[in-house]
Amino acid sequence: METKIKKKHIDYSCGFPVVLLNVPMIKLLGEWVVDINYDSLAKAVLLLLSKKSMPLTGNEIRFIRTYFGMTLREFSERLGVKHSAVVKWENTKDCFATITWGIEKDLRLFVLDHLCSSHKDFRESYKALEKAVSCDVSAKIQPLRLEIYNSHFEMAG
């Protein structure tokens, strides 16, 4: 089986663009396809979303909800809002959701609570959240960037 490394690939499997760097590829039935563990990608994306220095978009909120297998009702109850609020956020698609900072922080902490294996990781991630509160919401939304090292995903610089 032929393999190669693609320097840059934009993946849309999460519902929004994620730039992957140094992507392993394999040739199947004459076509080059990405050869990555999509569960590992989803976890790496969730971690990046929890630390990102800009507000979440509607598609990112939908990704978080569906990753954890939550219905609109379950998700809204977890965040203490009406399900119509979640629908409104998700309908912003690739734009920043109109979510209050307190609720967004709770959502990000929910993600971190499920992903971080140590208290140190959790505290460092919590500190990174504070950067998002001072973000210019008129700024252009940038895709997440992940680099692949030996089948592990790391935030690209």
N, C-alpha and C positions, 0 to 999 in steps of 0.2 A: 504494500500500500504506500502510495506517495504521500509525503508530508512536506510542509514548508511553514515558515513563519511570515505572517502578514504584519507589516509595520503598524498599520492603523486600520481599524474596522469600526464602523458605527453600527451598533446593535440596537434594535427596537423591541426586543422581546419583553421588556419591562413596561412597555407602553409609552416610552419617551426615549430620546436618543441617549445612548451611553457610548462614549468613545473608548474603545479597547485598543491597547497598544501591545505589540509583540504577540499577536494572536496565533496559536497553533492552528493549522489548517490540514485537512486530509482530503484526498481526492476519492470521491465516491461516485461510481457510475459516470465517470468522466467530468464531474463537476467538483470544484473546490468548495468545501464547507467548513465552518468553524468547528473546532474540536475542543470544546471546553465543557466543564461541569456547570450546567445552568443553575443548579441549586447553590453552588458556591458563588456564582455570579450574583444571584439574587441576594444572598447574605451580605456580600461585599457592597452591593448597591444600597441595601437597607442601612448599613453602617455609615456609608457616605451621606445618605439622606439625613440621618440623625445628626450629623455634624456639619452639614452644609451651611455656608455663611449667608444664605439668602432664604427667603420664605419658600415654603413648599408650593408646588404647582398642583392643580387638580389631578393630573395624571399620576403624579408622585403619591398623592394621598390615596388614590384608587389602588395603586400598586401595593402600598402598605396594607391597606384593608384586605385586599384579596390574598396577599401573601400569607396573612395570618388566618385566612379562611373565615373571615367575619362577614356576616350579612350587614346591610345598611343599618338595620335595627340594632344588632349587637355592637357594631362600631360606634353608633351614636350614643348608645347607653354607656359604653365604656368611657366616652369623652364627656358625657353629661350634657348632650345637646339633642335637639330633635333630629330625626333622620332627614328631614327636609334640608337642614343645614349641611349635612354631609353631601347630599345630592347637589346642592348649590356649589360647594367647594369643588367636587369632582367635575362638575360641568364647566369649570373654568379651563379645563383641559391643560394646554401648555402655558397658561398664564398663572401668575401668583394667585393662590386661593385667598379669599377674603375671610381669613380665619384670625381670631384674636391671638396675640402672642402667648397668653397663658394656656390656651387650648393647644396651640401648636407645640409649645414646650412640653405639655403633658403627652402629646402624641409621640414626640421624639424620645422622651424618657421611657415611654412604653416600649418603643423599638429597642432602645439601649438595654432595658431590663431583660429583654429576651435574647439579646446578642452578646452582651459583655460577660466575660467569664470571671473578671476580677473587679474588685472595688476600685482599684487604680484606673483601669480602663474606663469604668463608669464615670469617675470623677473627672478624668481628662476630657471625656466626651461632653460632660455637663458644662465644663468651662468653655468648650468650643461653641456651645449653643449661644452663649452671650454675644458672639460676633453677629449672629443673624438678626438680633434685635435692632442693631444700628444700621442695617443694610438699607441702601437706597432702593426702594421698591420700583423705581422707574428704570432701574438698570436692566440691561439685556440679560435674559436667561441664558446661561451657558450649560452645555451638556456636561454630565458627569464624565470624568476621565479616570479610567482604571488601566494599570499596566499589569501584564501577566508575567510572573517570574516563577518558573518551575511549577506550573499549574496552580499557583497562588495569586490572588488578586491583591494589588496594592494601589493606593491612590497615586495617580500620576502627578508629577510636579508641574 
